[in-house]
Amino acid sequence: MAPAGGRCRRSPSPFLAAPISTLLLLSLLVHGARSFYLPGVAPEDFIKGDELRVKVNKLTSIKTQLPYSFYSLPFCRPGKIVDSAENLGEVLRGDRIENSPYVFKMREPKMCNVLCRVNLDAKTAKAFKEKIDDEYRVNMILDNLPLVVAIRRLDQESPTIFQLGYHVGFKGQYSGSKEEKYFIHNHLAFTVKFHRDLQTDSARIVGFEVKPYSIKHEYEGKWAEDKTRLTTCDPHTKRTVINSNTPQEVDDKKEIVFTYDVEFQESDVKWASRWDAYLLMSDDQIHWFSIVNSLMIVLFLSGMVAMIMLRTLYRDISKYNELETQEEAQEETGWKLVHGDVFRPPMNSELLCVYVGTGVQFFCMIVVTMLFAILGFLSPSNRGGLMTAMLLLWVFMGLFAGYASSRLYKLFKGGEWKKIALRTAIMFPGIISAIFFVLNALIWGQKSSGAVPFGTMFALVFLWFGISVPLVFVGSYIGFKKPALEDPVKTNKIPRQIPEQAWYMNPAFSILIGGILPFGAVFIELFFILTSIWLNQFYYIFGFLFLVFIILIITCAEITVVLCYFQLCSEDYLWWWRSYLTSGSSAVYLFLYATFYFFTKLEITKLVSGVLYFGYMLIASYAFFVLTGTIGFYACFWFTRLIYSSVKID
């Protein structure tokens, strides 16, 4: 920390000195319930009397999901509004971080500090009422910590819950009246928690809390800005605001006086652990239940795969290889009968190559993002860091997308690798961009800060066409130049007729059945992810998420292998697309669950907000389809090559 007489001095970032080891990774996975992160920014030391500047962020509502700039409402303003530089992820999240008139002095409490007076007219009163109706919350930041409202439970042993930001106001009725009125929170009682260094007497901020009140302030004589003395809240007479019994109404021609208190509390919490309270997860038992539930599914499927591989296949291959007479050879049944057709290229083989390549791109992006998050590199203090990391990784993983799609394309005896590379680079991002532009236009129409500005749009297009597309072409070129994979068995010139299938082997039925188990493995964790996205809560339990992701990979692979084996045994050799769609159909259940979540957990009433929700969940479901479909495809691809390479074919 800084010496007693020094000014704010930045210490070396612990981010740079973080040891990464296998032991750390194992401990993180075992203790997934405890959020691990590197602070991500250097600590700042403050001595007594140092100036603390509060920044304001967007107004948020879980009812509309449309963020707005703080100064879209007539709150008190500083002399000049200055925007903070935002990263790509922050802009896409709708963050708009600006300076504010709230200025504190370190460890110097203030009582009843008058900020400004606002006289409402019909327009400004209506703006406040709309935001109060939609339950908007005001978000602020001090030393990179978000402002929270502490909610202490009646049960003393239960940990305190923190809600991000405070409500703009509330609705209520005067006693004896049935008419509903609107009231604004115009007095804020801030608490700044700090951890003090006993040797240097400098301090670091470790908490930023608020208690909002609504009070109809009164004063003597005429309003005289800084010289006005309030009778409802006066530091000279030690009279402070402790309740909202005489609230400040919001209406035309009403006068609102904004005030605040600030107190400083010493805390035992160290600076490196200051986010722990925000990220506290009290329901880790549910996550462990989710893991155990998913593991039961995996064990069941693993048992089936083991039975097929060790018993059926081993016995079948042994017998088949020992056949000596032609009469015995003619008695072959099941999957061995279709050996001459099983590697016949499927219909729309080029489209399959594109989807597989895109799935590989997604898979690589998620694996690397998860590893960064588990090792603590995606610090919660770095707002928008997760989204920025995912976007950049997606762009750079285009190399693997091009490689995977062209390798498969060459296996199908294709010759135009440039066409496949272009489709791989354009198709999936193009569909996502089309949906995104429509949703962004709706947000623009609502004048929300969540609308992506033109400059950011240009940056996204540059990342796509300037970096991602060339990398896909480079990957495709490398993949196509490598020698093609050889099929384990030769393909007949004339396709074999597929016998009539039992009802339960109907493609639509088996595909939809195949998606249930992968979805079942992740749906409990999915609830927490949806809650963090749509109910504005923190999600920082990547240890659990990584375990669930591994279980998802195993489940997708095993269910596809099992159903693929049953399909081949019934002499149906059209497995290419079926393997992709079997595990990919879990995306259908994800979207259905998102619909269920919308109607049971969310209070969204506006049409635009509903369209936004389903639009974004459609994008998420489509991405999930591509990811899980690719995992299932490669599992089945490996399985078929393995079993047919073990059989002697004359």
N, C-alpha and C positions, 0 to 999 in steps of 0.2 A: 504493500500500500504506500501512498504518498507520504512524505515527511510532513510533520505538523504544519510547517509554514508554506508548503508547496501548493500549487494549483492542481486542477484535475490532471492526472497523469495516467496514460494507458499502460497497462501491464502487458507483457508478451501473451499472445493468445494461447490458451491451453489446447486449442484446436491443432496447433502445429506440433505439439509435443505428445500427441496421443499415441500410446503404444497399441498396435493392432496385433493380436495374437490369437492362436487357436483356443487357448484357455479362455480368453475374453469372450470369443464367439460362443463357446460351450456354456459359459456361465450366463450369458445373455439369454440363450435359448431355454436353459433350465429355469432361470428366474425371469421369465417373460413378463410376469405380472409387474415387475419393477421397471419403470421406464428409464432407459439409459440414454443419455445424450451428452454430447460435448457442448459447452456453452455457445460456441459458434461466433461469439463476439468477445472482444477484450473487456474486462471489467473497468469501470470508471470510479475513481476515488473522489469523494467530496469532503471538504472540511467545513466546519461550522460557518454559516453565512454564504456559502456558495449558492449561486442561482440555479434553480431547478425549473426547467421549462416543460410544461405539459403539452403534448401534441394531441390533436383530435383526429380520429379515424372516422370511417363511414358509420352511418346509422343503419342498423340491421333489424330485420323482422323475420321471425319464423313463419308468420302468417302470409307474407307476400313473397319472400325470398328475393326481394329487389332492394339492393343497397342504395343509399343516397349519401351525397356529401353532407358533412356536418353543417356547413353554411348554406345548405338548401333551405334550412329553417332560420328565422331571424334571431339566432342566439347572439350573445355579445361577441364582437369581433376585435381582433388586434388592429393596430394602425395599418399594417400591410399584411395580407395573407400570403404566406410562402409555402409552396408545395414541397414535400420531401421527395427525394428521388426514390422511385419504386422499381423493383425488379419485375421481370415478365410475369412471374407467378402472382405477385401482388396485384398487378393491373388486371389480370384475368379473374382474380377473386373479387374485384371491385373495390379494393382498398384505395382510399384517398387520404393520405396522411398530410396534415397541415398544422401550422402553428396555432396557438390559442392565446387568449389574454390571461390564462391561469399561470401565474409565476410564483414559485415558492422560494424561500431561503432555507437552506439545509439546517435542520434542527432548530428552526425558529418558528414556533407555532403562531398561527394567525387565527383570530376569532372575528366572525361577522365582517369579513372583508367584502366591501361593495364592489361588484364587477361593472355593472351598468344598469341602466333603466331602459326598458323597451315599451313603447306605446303601440298596442295592437290596433290594426284596422280590420275590416271584414276579410281581406285577402290573407293576411298573416295569421289571423285567428283560425281561419279555415285550414290553413296549412298545418298548424299545430294540432288541430282536432283530428285531421286525417291520419297523422302519424300516431297520435294517441290511440285512435280507433284500431289501427293495425299493429299496435303493441310494439312500436319501434323502440330500440335501445340505443343509447349513446355510448360510443366506444372511445376511450382515451388511452394514451400511452405515456408513461414516464420511465426514462432510462431503459427503453425497449421492453418494459413490462406492461401488459394490458391491465386496464382498470377493471376491478371485479367487485361485485357485491357479495359479501360473506353471509351465508345462510347457515346459522347454527341450529343443529337439530335438538329436539327436546331430550333425546337420549344422549347423555353426557359422553358416553364412550364412542359414539359415532363421530367420524371426522366431519369437519366443517365443509360444506359444499360451496363452491365459488361459481357465480354466474357472471359471464362476460358482459360488462357494461350495465348501465342502469336505464330504467324505462323513462321515456320522455315525460310521461305523465300517467294519469289514471282517470277513470270515470267513477262518479259517485253521486250521491243525492244528499241534499241538506236535510236535516231532521225535520219531519213534518211535511216534506215535499216528495212527490213521486217523479218529478222531472229530473232526468239524468243530466248532469253537468260534467264539464271537462276541467281537470286541474293539472297544473304543470309542476314538475319538480324544479323549483327555482333556487333552492338552497342545498348545497352539496357539502357534506362533512367528510373531508378526505383524511385518510390515515396513511402516512408513509412509514413503512417499516424499514429499518436499517440495521446493518451489522457493523459494529464498531471495532476498529483495531485498537486495542488498549495501549500499544506502544506508540503509535503515531497520532491517535485520536481522529484519524480520518475514517470515513464510513462509506459503505456501499449499500445501495438500495436493494432490498430483497422482497418488498411487498408494496402494493398500491391498491388500497381499498377505498370504498365510498359508501356513505349512507345518504340516500337522497331524501329530501323533505320538500313538502309544498307548504309555503307560508305566505299569507297576504301581508307583506311588509308595510309598515306605517312610519312616517317621519314627520318632524316638526317643520313648519314653514314651507318655503318653496324649495324645489329640487336644485341643488347646487353641486352636482357631480361629486368630486372628491370630498367636499366639505359637509355633505349631507349626513346627518346623524339619525340613524334609525331608532325607533322606540321599541320595535319588536325584537331587535337583536343588536346588543350594544356591548362592545368589549370593555368600555369604561365601567359599566355597572355589572359586568360579568354575566350579562343576560345572553343566553345562547338558545339556539333552536334545538329542541329535543323531541318534537313530534309534529304531526301535520294536522293538528286539531282545527286550525283556522287556515285552510288551504287557499292557494292562489288560483282563482278561476280563470279560464281561457275564454275570452269572448271579445266581440267588437268594442273598441274604445276602452278596453281594460289596460291598466298599467302594471307591468311586471318588473320587479326589482330582483336582479340576480345577485346572489351572495354565496360566499363559501367560507368554511373553516378548514384549517389544516393542522393536524397534530402529528407528531413524530414519535414512533415507538421503537425502542431498541429490541432487537430480535436475536435469538440464538442461531437462526437459520443462516448458513454460510451462503456467499454469493453463488457459488457453483451449484448449489442445491435449491436455488430460489424458485425454480419452475416445478419442483416436486409437488407442491400443494395444488397447483393448477392441474397437473397430470395425474393426480391421485385417483386410483381405480379401486373402489370399495367392493366391486362385485366380481373379483377375479375367480371366484368359485364357478360362476357361470361359464367363463372362458375355459376353465379346466374341464367342466362338464362337456362343453362343445368339443374339446380335443378328444376326450375319452369316447364320446359318441361317434366321432369321425373315425377313431381308431378301430372301433368295433366293426364299422362298415369295411374298413381296409382289411382287417383280419378275415372277415367273411369272404371278401373277394379274393384275397391272397390264397385262402384255402381252396377256392374253386380253381384258380389258375394253377396252383401246385398240383391239384388232382388231375387236371387236363395234361399238364406238362409231364408229370412223373408217371402217371398210371396209363392213361389212354394213349398219349402220343408215343411214349416209350414202348409200350406193348405193340401198338399198331406198326410203328416203324421197324421194330425187331422182326415181327412176323412178315411184314411186307418185303424186307430185305432177304428173308430166308426162303422166299417162294422159288420153287424150282421148275414147276410145270406150267404150261400155258393155261391149263384148266384152272389151276389155283389162281393164276394171275387175273383171270377173268372174274374172279369172285370179289375183287377189291370193291370196297364201298366207301361212302362218305367223302371226306375232303380229298382223298387220293384220286378220286375219279376226275376231279376238275383241274388236275395239275397242268393240263395243256391250255387252260383258259384263265387261270388265276392271275397271271401277270399281263393279260391283255389290257392295253391302255383304255381307260374309261371314256365315256362321253364327256364332252366339255373338259378335256384333260388340261387345257391351257388355263381355264378358270381355277381348277383345283391347284395348279402350280402357283398361281397368284395368291390364293388364300393360304396355302401352306407357307409361302415366303413371308406373308404379312404376319402370320401366327408366330413364326420364328422371331421376327422383329419384336413383336409384343413380349414374347417369352424372355428374350434377352434383356429387354428394357426393365421388366418387372424384377427379374433375378438381381440385376445390378442395383436397382433402386432399393430393393429389400436389404441387400448386403450393406449399402451405405447407411440405411436407416437403423439397422441392427447395431452397427458399429458406432452409431451416435453422430454421424456426420450431418444428418438433416435435423439440425437443432430446431426446437420449437420457437426459439427467439428469432429465427430467420424466417419471417413471414413470407409465404409464397415459395419457400425453398423447395418443398416437395414437388410442386407443380412445375417449377422451372427445371428441376433435375429430370423429371419424367419427360418433359418436352425435348430437352437437349439429348437425352439418352435415346429417345425414339428416333430422332434425326440421325444420330451417328450409328444406330443399329440397322440402318438401311443397308449397310454393307452385307450383313448376314441374311437380310431378306432377299436381296438379289442373288446371293450365292445359293440359298436353299431352293428358290423357285427355278433357277436355271439348271441345277443338278437334276431336279425331278423332271424338268422339261426335256432334258437330254435323254433321260431314261425312257421317256415316251417317244423317242426317236424324232423329237422336234428339231428344227434347224434355224428358226428365226429368234435367236435369243434376245435381240434388241426389242422386239415386240413384247416379249414376256417381261423384260426389265421395265419397260415403260408402263405397262399395265400394273405391275407390282408397285411401282413408285407412285402411281396416280390414283388407282381405284379406291382403296380403303380411305386414304386421307381426303380424297375428293368427296366421297359420300359423307364423311364426318364434317367436312368444311361446309357442305351444302346445308346440313341440318343446323350447324353452328351459326351460319350467316342468317338463317331465318330467325333463330332464337335471338340473335344479337339485334336484329331489326326490331323485334318486339320489345326488347329492353330499351333500345333507343327511343321507341315510341312512348315509353313510360318515363323518359328523362332521368333514368337511373344511372348512378355512377358505375353500375355493373356492366354497362355497354363498353365494349372494347373500342378504344379510339383508333383513328385511321393509322397513326404511327405504329401502333402495336400490330395492327392488321398487316401492315407492310413488313414488319419484322417477322411475323409468322410465315408469310408467303415467301420471304427470302430464305428462312430456315428450310422450308419445304423444297423450293425449286433450286435454291443456291447451294444447299448442302446435301439434303436427303436424296434427291433425284440423282445427282452425280454419283453418290456413294452406292446407290442401288445398281447403277450401270457398272460400276467398278466390280461389285460383288458378283453380278451376273457374268461379266466377262471372265473373271477368275473361275467361277463354277463351271462355265461352259467349256473352258479350255482343258479342264481335267477330264480324264477318260471316263466314259459312261459306266455306270454300275451294270454288271452282268446279271441277268435273271438266273436264278438257280435251275430253272427248268425251261425248256423250249415252249413257245406258244404255238398252238395249232393254227393252221390257216383258216379253217372253217370253225366258227364259234359253236360251241356245244349248246344244245337246247336245255334250258333250265326247267326242271320238273315243277309241277304245281306245288306251291308251298302251303304248309299248315297256316291257320289263321294267325297264330302267335308269331310266325316268322314274316308276317307282312311288314314291308319296309317301314311304313309310317308308325306302326305299333312298336316295333323293336327299337326304332330310333328314339321315340318319346320315352319308352321305358328306360333306355340307356342313360338319359339325362337326369333321372331322379336321384341316383346315388351320388354323383358329383355335386349336385346342388345340396343334397342332404348333408354332405361333409362340410359345407361352408355357410349354411344359412344362418346359424347362430352368430357367427362373426360378422356376417353381412348386416345383421340388425344394428350392431354397434357402429359399423362404418356408415350406414345410412343416417343413424342418429347424429354422428359427428358432422356429417355434411349438411343435413337439412335442419337440425335443431341447434346448430351453432355451438357444438361442444368440441372439446379437445379429443383427438384420438392419437395416442402415442404408445401403443402396445405392439410394436413390430415383432417382438419375440413370439407372441401368440400368433400373429398374422403369418409369420414365416413358417411356423409349424403347420398351420392350416393350409398354407400354399403347397407345402410338400405333400400333405395328405391329399389335396386336390389333384396333384400330378399323378400320384399313385392310383387314386380312385379312377380318374379318367382313363389311364392306361389299362388298368385291369378290367374294367367293365367293357371296354372296347374289345380287348383280346377275347374275353369270354363269349361275347355276342358274335364276334367275328368267327370264332371256332364253330359255334352252333350253326351259323349261316353257311360256312363251307361244308359242314357235315350234311346239310340238307341240299348239297350240290348247287348252291347259289354262289357263283364266283364274282358277282358284282360288288366287291367289298370296298373299292377305293373311296367312293363318295360316302358309302354307308358308314365307314369307320370315322370319317370326319364329322358327319352329322350326328352320330350316336352320342359322343361326349359333348359335341357342340350344342345339342338340344337342351343342355342344362341352362343355357341362356334364356330359353323360353320360360323356364320356371323362375329364373331370376327376375324377369320382367313382370311375371304374374305376382311374385312376392312384393316387388316394388309397388304394384297397384294396390295390393292388400295393405301395405304399409301406409300408402297415401290416404286411404279411407279410414284407417284405424288409429294412426299416430299423429298425423298432421292436421292442422286446422286451416289449410289453404282454402280460401273462398273465391279469390279473384280468378277469372278465366285465364288471363295472361300468366299468372303464377303457376296454374295447373298445367298449361301448355309447356312452360319452362321445365317443370318437374319431369313430365313424361318425355320431353325432348332429350333432356340430359340422361335420363334413365335408359332411353332407347340407345343412345350412344354407348353407355356403359354396358348394356346387354349385348350389343353388336360386337364390342371389343372382347367381351367374355366368351362369345360364340367363337370368334377367331382363335382366341387363346386355347380354350378347351378342345376345340375341334382339331387343332394342330397336334396337341398332346396325344389325343386318341389316334389320329392318323399315323403318327410315327411309331406308336406302340404296336399297331396292327401291321404296319409295314415291316417292322423288325420281326414280329411273330411269324408272318407268312413266309418271309425269306428264310427264317430259322427252320421251320418245319419242313418246307419243301426242299431245302438244301440237304436235309438228313435222309431223304428217300432216293433210292436208286431208280432212275427212269431209263428204260431201254430206248 
